[in-house]
Amino acid sequence: MALTAKNIRAMAEASLPEGELFIVDVAVSDSTARPKVTVLADGEQGITIDQCATLSRRISKKIEEAFGEELSYTIEVSSPGVDFPLTQPQQFKRHTGRSLKVKLQDGTEKTGKLEEVTDTGLNLAEEVKQKGKKVTYVPVQIPFGDIVKANVVISFK
């Protein structure tokens, strides 16, 4: 058995505190000498440094149990940064009320305020800009399956 993103994800999910956090992404570098394990976790209220440290220790213990103490690796547990795309429905819920830029399967992009997250997708108030006119907002429903990439739009106003 090798260190893979799939088996590390299973270990990470088994290490989560009940209902508080969720795994966003797991990556394992290709380095055979000393692979780097990166786990991105989040929660509806965000994730604290202490929660990252606890999760890191729990995952490390599971890696040690599965692979032995001799395995050399580094582990990094953190929250996904502001520039990391939203991938989980739970992440979208946390950003209700904020502006999102959503790229769809058909290649189009929609930008607008996230109004609501449903079981099947997003309700977005899409910004529609017309030359010489004031910006208007049109309600749009976007199924999760149509989303290729979604990012929070950072505003410095």
QUIQUI-V105622 format. One record per run of one state. SS is the DSSP state (alpha for helix, beta for strand, coil for the rest). FROM is the first residue (numbers start at 0). LEN is the number of residues. Records with the same first field share a line. If there is no record, write none. Layout:
# QUIQUI-V105622
SS = FROM-LEN / FROM-LEN
This chain:
# QUIQUI-V105622
coil = 0-4 / 15-5 / 28-6 / 43-5 / 67-5 / 78-10 / 94-4 / 104-4 / 117-3 / 128-7 / 152-5
alpha = 4-11 / 48-19 / 88-6 / 143-3
beta = 20-8 / 34-9 / 72-6 / 98-6 / 108-9 / 120-8 / 135-8 / 146-6
